[in-house]
Amino acid sequence: MSSRYEEMQLLHMPSMFSSYLLSPRLLPPDFLIGKTARIMDGYAAREAIRHAELIQVEHPWLYNYAERRVSSNAKVVLSTHNCEYELHRQAASRFGKGRFSLQMVKKAERYALERADLVLAVSKEDLSDFDKELDVDIAHKSVIVPNGVDTTATTPATSGERKAAKHDLGITSENLALFIGSRHAPNVEAIASILRIAGRHNKKTLSIVVVGSAGEGFRDMHNVSFIGHVDDYRPYLRAADVALNPVISGSGTSLKTLEYLAAGIPVISTPFGARGLEIEDGQHVLVSDNSKLEENIDLLISEEDLTRRLSSNGRQLAVDVYDWRIIGSELTQALKRRGLV
């Protein structure tokens, strides 16, 4: 990494507190961070931005703040993680409220997309959403930079290591199906599909474990257990025989799918969970709607040849296409081609 590179994270108690106030109105928790940063940022932050030649802003909410602080000859790159408008349009539809806040999200995101010198999108689907939902044509100044995974930190477990990991976690079932998710609305929504198949397998044969804050507020049911937040979920990756991604809404691409692939776990995903990724059904992942979730779990715990193929091909895809080192190199080349570095 270049010695000229500097990374800054803006954390302010007022903006963190605002997340609790904004959540009922369906605004993003960090929606106000740019406004609070303009009032409360420190001298070091202002000076670092003022002297920078290139600024990369994560999410649209900080764009206006960064734009006001940069020098006149600096370039600003907007790194998008989702189409925020599409994400919050889904939430507004789901809860039947939030129309006014949705327009605020639309205005802020469109402004950032229009003003940025370069836009990084995680998939062509997000670029399509920007064009369709926000009526913003950024084809001439956009680059697809996919989400990635550290394939050196996340590696496949041997059968012996998987058995040991189960023992260490106190899991006595022959097979473990894993779902990992933060308390993000699409993840919480996905749990309903898991609960629909609760109890259809004997716990001695199969345990389904939900790891992460998405499961907070749920109680264990039959063979489904909710672990809640953990500091390190890799032990569960090493114990898992099957990985699940039953999400049916959201935006961007799925980080959990990439983690599963890097860990060499055979994956069952909805089409939405595989959205924006170079995944081939039956070669890297089993892709189907959630009506076939139970059927596909049975298939993977009984068909060893299929399990091995998905595990090997999925891991290879993660290494060849989605390793952060590859993605970082491609981003650097994209910036060079545009004369930004």
C-alpha positions, 0 to 999 in steps of 0.5 A: 500500500502506498505511503501516500494513502490515508484512511479516515473513519468519521465516527460521531456520537450525534450521528450514531444517536440519530440512527435510533431516531431515523430507523422508525422513519426508514432512513439509513442509520448513517444518513446524517453523518455528512451533516454532523461531520460538517459541524464536528469534524476535527482539524486533522480530518479537514487538513487531510481532505484539503491536501488530498489529490484523490478522495474515495467516499464510501456511500453517498451520505458523506459525498456532500461533506467531502465535496465541500472540503476538497481542493478545487483540483482534487478528484472525488470517487464515490464507492457505492455498496448498493443502490440505496434508493432501491434498498429503501424503496423495498423497506418502504413498501414492506412497512407501508410508510417512509415515502417522504424519507424515500425522496430524501434518500433519492435526492442525496444518492442522485446528487452524489452519483451526478457529481462524482468524478468516478463511480464504483459499483459492485455489479452491473445490476446496481448500475442498471438500478441507478439508471432505472430508479434514479434516472442517472446516466453514469455509464461514461464514468463508472467502473464495476468493482465487485465485493470480495473476500480474503481467501487467505484468511478464509479457507476450506476445512478438512473433514477432520477439522470440520468434525473438530470444529463441531465438537468445539462448538458443542454441535452434536448433529451429523450435519450443520447448515449455516446462515450468517447475517447481520440485523439487516432487513433482508437477512431478518426476512430470510429467517422466515424461510428457515423457520418454515422447515424447522423440525422437518429433520431430526436434530441428530441428522441436521442442525440449522444454525443462524449466526449474527445479529439477524437472529436476535429476538428469535428463539431456538425452535426444533433443530434451528438455533440462534447464536446471535452476534459473535466476534469471529464467525470463522469457527462456524464456517469451518464446522458447516456442511452446507451454507444457506443464503435464502435472502429475497430482497436487498441490493448490491451483492452478498458478502456472505455468499463470497465467504461461503465460497471461500470456505469451500462450503456447498451453498444453497442460494436464492437467485437474489442471494447470487445477484451480481456474482459470476455464479453458475447454478449447479457448478458453483452454487445450487440456485433456486427459490426457497420452496426448494430449500429443504429439498436442496439441503437433503440433496447436499447431505446425501450426494457426495459428488455434487457436494465435492463439485460445488465445494471445489468450484466455489472455492476456485471462483472465490480465489480466481475472481473475488480475492481482494488482492485481484480486485484491488489490482483491477481498481488500481488499473481502472484509476490509472486508465482514467488518470486519477492516480 
